[in-house]
């Protein structure tokens, strides 16, 4: 593997983690507006392979914030926002740690 390929892989990893954190922060800031908009792109019970694929693809890229919102829905508004901010802060640092671990292994194996 060349150095450019490793850079592309690292960029895709950063892109994926950035989308997850960004969508989760948007859900914290905009609340139900963003959740309702997000739920327009997924199907609750996908009935054919195309809708199933689109639902899983959407959840793979944007599902972290929706998952947190659903899990924290039993709390009141303020506590829910606070817990989501704490979860986003922790997830941000976990993503950074995972990124550097993957970066280290990519360089150790392929360079």
Backbone bond lengths (Angstrom), bond angles and torsions (degrees), N, CA, C in turn:
res aa  C-N    CA-C-N  psi(-1)  N-CA   C-N-CA  omega(-1)  CA-C   N-CA-C  phi
1 X - - - 1.441 - - 1.518 109.04 -
2 X 1.289 115.98 140.45 1.456 119.41 -179.69 1.529 110.24 -88.97
3 X 1.305 114.65 168.66 1.458 121.10 179.86 1.524 110.91 -63.03
4 X 1.331 117.06 -36.07 1.462 120.93 179.90 1.529 111.73 -65.94
5 X 1.324 117.12 -37.68 1.457 121.14 177.97 1.523 110.74 -65.48
6 X 1.308 116.40 -41.20 1.462 120.39 177.36 1.525 110.28 -64.00
7 X 1.315 117.33 -38.43 1.467 120.56 177.97 1.531 110.80 -65.41
8 X 1.315 117.10 -37.28 1.464 120.55 177.77 1.526 110.06 -66.12
9 X 1.318 117.42 -43.28 1.465 121.28 177.89 1.522 110.44 -62.09
10 X 1.325 116.82 -44.01 1.467 120.27 177.87 1.522 111.05 -63.30
11 X 1.308 117.44 -38.73 1.459 120.94 177.64 1.519 112.15 -64.21
12 X 1.341 117.11 -40.28 1.459 120.43 177.83 1.522 111.87 -65.42
13 X 1.328 116.41 -37.29 1.464 120.24 177.30 1.519 110.53 -64.76
14 X 1.322 117.21 -44.66 1.465 121.30 178.02 1.526 110.02 -63.65
15 X 1.311 116.99 -40.73 1.467 122.03 178.35 1.521 110.85 -59.89
16 X 1.334 116.72 -46.48 1.462 121.24 -179.02 1.535 110.94 -63.03
17 X 1.312 116.59 -49.99 1.468 119.52 -179.87 1.526 111.32 -64.80
18 X 1.314 117.18 -37.08 1.456 120.64 178.61 1.518 112.54 -64.30
19 X 1.323 117.07 -40.03 1.466 120.58 177.69 1.523 110.27 -65.12
20 X 1.322 117.13 -43.04 1.461 120.06 179.99 1.528 111.25 -60.61
21 X 1.326 116.90 -49.62 1.461 120.99 -179.02 1.526 110.19 -67.14
22 X 1.319 117.84 -41.98 1.464 121.58 -179.36 1.520 112.64 -61.98
23 X 1.320 117.16 -45.22 1.463 119.95 178.60 1.518 111.23 -65.82
24 X 1.314 116.30 -37.78 1.458 119.37 178.84 1.526 111.27 -65.97
25 X 1.316 117.62 -38.83 1.463 120.80 176.93 1.526 110.63 -68.24
26 X 1.334 117.32 -38.09 1.463 119.52 175.58 1.522 111.78 -62.71
27 X 1.316 117.02 -37.10 1.458 119.68 177.18 1.522 110.41 -67.35
28 X 1.331 117.41 -36.11 1.467 119.91 175.97 1.526 110.01 -64.26
29 X 1.321 117.17 -45.40 1.465 120.57 -175.93 1.519 113.27 -74.16
30 X 1.326 118.06 -44.16 1.457 121.35 -173.78 1.529 113.91 -97.28
31 X 1.311 117.45 -17.14 1.456 121.44 174.55 1.515 113.81 66.43
32 X 1.322 115.34 -130.14 1.460 121.10 -173.86 1.524 113.43 -66.17
33 X 1.313 117.75 -23.27 1.462 119.83 176.79 1.521 109.66 -60.95
34 X 1.319 116.28 -46.90 1.462 120.50 -178.96 1.524 111.53 -72.28
35 X 1.315 117.64 -37.55 1.465 120.60 179.27 1.524 110.32 -64.90
36 X 1.329 116.99 -44.07 1.469 120.04 178.37 1.529 111.26 -63.77
37 X 1.324 117.30 -40.73 1.459 120.87 177.82 1.527 110.56 -65.33
38 X 1.312 116.30 -38.80 1.457 120.91 179.62 1.525 110.52 -66.81
39 X 1.327 117.13 -40.44 1.465 120.49 -177.68 1.526 112.67 -70.53
40 X 1.328 117.87 -14.53 1.457 119.59 174.06 1.528 111.25 -67.87
41 X 1.333 117.41 -26.12 1.453 121.38 -176.46 1.506 114.62 -90.55
42 X 1.338 117.72 -2.70 1.457 119.48 179.60 1.529 109.58 -122.85
43 X 1.304 115.40 158.96 1.455 122.43 177.98 1.520 108.17 -109.53
44 X 1.337 116.82 134.65 1.463 119.76 179.81 1.520 111.52 -65.69
45 X 1.324 115.97 -46.47 1.465 120.69 177.73 1.523 107.25 -127.20
46 X 1.337 117.63 91.11 1.467 119.14 -179.26 1.530 110.37 -62.83
47 X 1.313 116.07 133.99 1.460 120.53 -172.34 1.516 113.81 -105.32
48 X 1.321 119.49 -13.88 1.459 120.28 175.67 1.536 108.62 -139.92
49 X 1.319 116.97 169.46 1.465 119.42 -175.35 1.528 114.50 -60.97
50 X 1.318 118.06 -32.49 1.472 120.35 -178.65 1.524 110.32 -68.92
51 X 1.327 117.65 -47.69 1.466 119.47 179.32 1.527 111.03 -68.19
52 X 1.320 117.03 -33.41 1.464 120.53 176.75 1.526 110.11 -64.90
53 X 1.329 117.13 -44.27 1.461 121.21 178.40 1.525 111.16 -62.75
54 X 1.335 117.09 -45.69 1.460 120.50 -179.70 1.528 111.91 -63.97
55 X 1.324 116.72 -38.94 1.463 120.32 178.30 1.517 110.70 -64.93
56 X 1.318 117.64 -47.43 1.465 120.41 -179.58 1.525 111.88 -66.20
57 X 1.314 116.97 -36.84 1.458 120.42 177.51 1.528 110.90 -64.85
58 X 1.319 116.61 -44.13 1.463 120.68 178.71 1.524 110.82 -64.07
59 X 1.325 116.65 -44.50 1.465 119.56 178.65 1.525 111.89 -66.00
60 X 1.330 117.67 -33.02 1.459 120.85 178.13 1.521 111.09 -64.78
61 X 1.323 117.07 -41.03 1.457 119.77 -177.47 1.524 113.88 -85.56
62 X 1.324 118.37 -34.26 1.466 120.23 -172.11 1.519 113.60 -123.24
63 X 1.310 119.88 9.44 1.448 121.61 -167.78 1.507 117.57 -80.47
64 X 1.317 118.74 -13.47 1.449 120.95 -175.33 1.530 111.72 -62.59
65 X 1.303 117.35 -48.48 1.462 121.12 -179.15 1.519 112.20 -65.69
66 X 1.324 117.39 -40.23 1.460 121.11 178.14 1.525 110.55 -65.03
67 X 1.319 117.09 -40.28 1.460 121.24 177.54 1.525 110.74 -60.84
68 X 1.325 116.63 -46.02 1.470 120.00 178.17 1.522 110.98 -63.21
69 X 1.317 116.99 -41.20 1.460 120.70 -179.63 1.527 111.07 -62.71
70 X 1.314 117.30 -41.54 1.459 120.15 179.21 1.520 111.88 -68.79
71 X 1.322 118.02 -39.61 1.462 121.22 -179.53 1.523 112.31 -69.43
72 X 1.328 116.97 -31.24 1.462 120.57 -177.37 1.525 112.85 -97.80
73 X 1.326 117.75 9.87 1.465 120.32 -175.93 1.525 112.97 -69.26
74 X 1.317 118.53 -17.00 1.464 120.45 -178.99 1.530 112.10 -78.24
75 X 1.333 117.73 -13.44 1.463 121.24 179.91 1.524 110.54 -89.56
76 X 1.332 115.59 164.09 1.460 118.43 176.97 1.525 109.99 -71.72
77 X 1.334 116.06 171.33 1.458 122.02 -171.11 1.520 112.27 -59.14
78 X 1.319 118.13 -49.07 1.464 121.14 -176.00 1.523 111.64 -65.44
79 X 1.322 116.94 -46.16 1.458 120.53 -179.42 1.528 111.11 -65.34
80 X 1.327 116.18 -36.93 1.468 120.71 177.59 1.527 110.98 -62.05
81 X 1.340 117.12 -45.67 1.467 120.88 178.62 1.515 111.07 -64.32
82 X 1.324 116.75 -41.47 1.463 120.85 -179.94 1.528 111.26 -64.62
83 X 1.321 116.33 -45.19 1.463 119.91 179.12 1.530 111.77 -65.63
84 X 1.320 117.21 -36.63 1.465 119.31 177.16 1.522 111.25 -67.11
85 X 1.327 117.70 -37.90 1.468 119.80 176.62 1.523 111.27 -64.56
86 X 1.327 116.81 -41.66 1.470 120.44 177.79 1.526 109.96 -64.62
87 X 1.325 116.49 -43.65 1.471 120.11 178.58 1.522 111.39 -63.05
88 X 1.332 117.82 -38.53 1.463 121.13 177.46 1.523 111.31 -66.58
89 X 1.310 116.71 -39.87 1.467 120.27 178.07 1.525 110.51 -62.84
90 X 1.327 116.40 -45.93 1.471 120.35 178.58 1.527 110.37 -64.60
91 X 1.332 116.83 -43.79 1.468 120.71 -179.53 1.521 111.20 -63.63
92 X 1.323 117.53 -36.42 1.453 121.33 177.91 1.528 110.43 -60.05
93 X 1.304 116.88 -46.91 1.468 119.78 -179.65 1.520 111.94 -70.84
94 X 1.317 117.70 -34.84 1.466 120.10 175.92 1.522 110.26 -64.78
95 X 1.327 117.20 -39.79 1.468 121.04 177.63 1.527 111.18 -63.45
96 X 1.310 117.26 -39.55 1.467 120.13 177.51 1.519 110.59 -64.00
97 X 1.323 117.23 -43.90 1.469 120.65 179.15 1.521 110.88 -63.18
98 X 1.340 117.09 -44.54 1.468 120.96 178.95 1.527 110.42 -62.55
99 X 1.329 116.63 -40.73 1.462 120.54 179.17 1.526 110.75 -59.54
100 X 1.319 117.45 -46.80 1.460 119.40 -178.42 1.524 112.46 -69.79
101 X 1.320 117.85 -30.97 1.470 120.15 174.97 1.527 109.81 -66.17
102 X 1.335 116.92 -46.58 1.462 120.17 178.93 1.518 110.75 -63.90
103 X 1.330 116.74 -40.62 1.467 120.76 178.24 1.530 111.02 -60.96
104 X 1.318 116.56 -43.05 1.462 120.32 179.38 1.525 110.76 -62.35
105 X 1.347 117.13 -46.46 1.454 119.25 -178.91 1.523 112.69 -68.23
106 X 1.324 118.15 -35.56 1.456 119.81 175.83 1.522 111.50 -62.04
107 X 1.316 116.13 -43.49 1.463 119.08 179.63 1.528 111.58 -71.55
108 X 1.323 117.11 -35.80 1.471 119.58 179.91 1.518 111.81 -68.99
109 X 1.315 117.35 -37.45 1.456 120.33 -176.40 1.519 112.62 -82.50
110 X 1.333 116.62 -45.25 1.462 118.97 -169.32 1.528 115.05 -102.23
111 X 1.313 119.43 -12.68 1.466 118.55 179.22 1.504 112.17 -116.17
